[in-house]
Amino acid sequence: MDVQPLYDRILVKRFPEEHKAPGGLLIPDSAEQEPNEGRVIAIGKGEPLHEANVHGLAVALGDRVRFTKGSGTELRIAGQLHLILREDDVLAIVG
């Protein structure tokens, strides 16, 4: 399935969850939260402004981003979970 986000929306593929804490302890499934970091795999053309101008996006394809928890709409593509979210939900581009 080919997905092209509209306007100021981006398509993000979440990174897989880590099942160990930094100290090496295993984290039970019931205590885990969904990751709020992923890779941008598609972007919209930007937010429409007055007189047919478009405000471009600050994120680019391939950027690693952190986003707010609970944001976006989940979408399953080829069996993998993705998110479509607004650029406003992106907190940072991680280098």
N, C-alpha and C positions, 0 to 999 in steps of 0.2 A: 504494500500500500504506500503510495506517495502522498505525503502530507506537506502542504505549504501553509504556514501560519499567515494570518492576515494582519495588516496594520502594525501595531506595536507589540505583537505577540511573538513568542519564541517557542521552539520545540526543544526540550531538554531531555536527554537520556540520563537517568539517575545512575550514580556509581553504585556498584554492589555494596551491600552492607558488610561491615566488618563484624565478626562474631567474637572478637577478643578485645578486652580493654587494653590500654597502653601498657599496663603492668603484666599482661599475659593471662589475666583471668578470663574465663569463658563467661559470656553474657547470655542468660537464658532468653529464649525467644519472646517470652511474655514481657520482658523489660526493654526490649529493643524498640527503637523508634525508626521511622522511615528516614533515610538520609536526606539532607537538605542541600546536597551538592551534586552537580552533574555537568555534563558536556553539552554545549549548544550544538544541535545538529541541523537546525533550520531556523531562519528568521523571516519576519514579515518585512515589508518595504518601508515601514515607518508610520508614524502617526500623522494623519492628514491635518493640515492647517488651512487657514483661509486662502482663497485665491489659488487653489490647486497646488500649493506648496506642500512639501512633506518634510517632517522633522525626522532625520535619520536616527538609527539606533546606535547606542554606545557599545553594545555587544556585537561580536562577530562570530562567524562559524568557527567551531573548534574551541571557543573560549571555555575555560572551566569556571563555573559560576556557583555562588552560594545564594540561596533564595529563602524567603520566609517559609516557616513551617505551615502546612495546611493551605498553601497557595496553589493556584492552578487547577487544571482539570486533567485527570488521569486518562491516558489513552494507551491501549495495548496495540503495538505494532509488531508483527511477526513473533508474537508470544512474549515480547519484552515490554515492560512498563515504562512509559514516557509521560512527560507532563507538557501541557501547553499552558504557558503563563505569560502575563504582561511583563514588559520590561520593568515596570515599577516594582514588581515583586522581587527583582534581582537586587541583592544587598551588595554584592561585590564580585569582581572578576578576580579569581585566584591565580596567581602567577606560578 
